Amino acid sequence: YAIDSKSIDSVLLLYPNKKYYIKMEAIYWISKELNGFYSLAYYFRFLGKSPNFIYNFIAQNRYKWFGKKESCSVSF
């Protein structure tokens, strides 16, 4: 893929032998696999990379809004 790992400080989705997505594009495709409210994000993929400023804003403020946890609180 020739991805510079030092330049990636975000979510990265790799499809083996196909392509990769970073930030909002990755979120779109990940949300396609989720259930409920989160799956709706997939339908905004027509916006492309332009909402990366939204992603960056949320990433910068997530600990302030939601707190920082030592482990993932999602259970299956």
C-alpha positions in Angstrom: 0.0 0.0 0.0 3.0 2.3 0.4 1.4 4.0 3.5 3.7 6.2 5.6 2.9 4.9 9.1 4.4 8.0 10.7 1.9 10.2 8.9 -1.1 8.2 10.1 -2.5 9.3 13.5 -6.1 8.2 12.8 -8.3 5.3 11.9 -7.1 3.3 8.9 -9.2 0.6 7.2 -7.4 -1.8 4.9 -9.1 -4.1 2.4 -6.6 -6.8 1.6 -5.3 -6.6 -2.0 -7.7 -3.8 -2.7 -7.5 -0.3 -1.2 -7.3 1.6 2.0 -9.3 4.4 3.7 -8.3 7.0 6.3 -10.4 9.1 8.6 -13.9 9.8 7.4 -13.7 7.5 4.4 -12.8 4.7 6.8 -15.6 5.6 9.1 -18.1 5.4 6.2 -17.1 1.9 5.3 -16.8 0.7 8.9 -20.2 2.0 9.7 -21.7 -0.1 6.9 -20.9 -3.2 9.0 -22.5 -1.8 12.2 -26.1 -1.9 13.4 -28.4 0.8 14.6 -27.7 4.5 14.5 -24.1 4.1 13.6 -24.9 2.4 10.3 -26.4 5.7 9.1 -22.9 7.2 8.6 -22.4 5.0 5.6 -25.0 6.9 3.7 -23.0 10.1 3.9 -20.1 8.7 2.0 -21.0 10.9 -1.0 -19.4 13.7 1.0 -16.0 12.1 0.4 -13.0 13.4 2.4 -14.5 16.8 2.9 -15.9 16.0 6.4 -12.4 15.3 7.8 -12.6 18.6 9.6 -15.5 17.1 11.6 -13.5 14.0 12.3 -10.6 16.1 13.5 -12.8 18.2 15.7 -14.4 15.1 17.4 -10.9 13.5 17.7 -9.5 16.5 19.5 -12.5 16.8 21.9 -13.5 13.1 22.5 -11.7 12.7 25.9 -13.2 16.0 27.2 -16.7 14.9 26.2 -16.7 11.2 26.9 -13.7 10.7 29.3 -10.8 8.4 28.8 -11.2 4.7 29.6 -8.5 2.1 30.1 -10.4 -0.5 28.1 -13.1 -0.6 25.4 -16.6 -0.4 26.8 -18.2 -2.1 23.8 -19.3 -5.6 24.4 -20.7 -8.2 22.1 
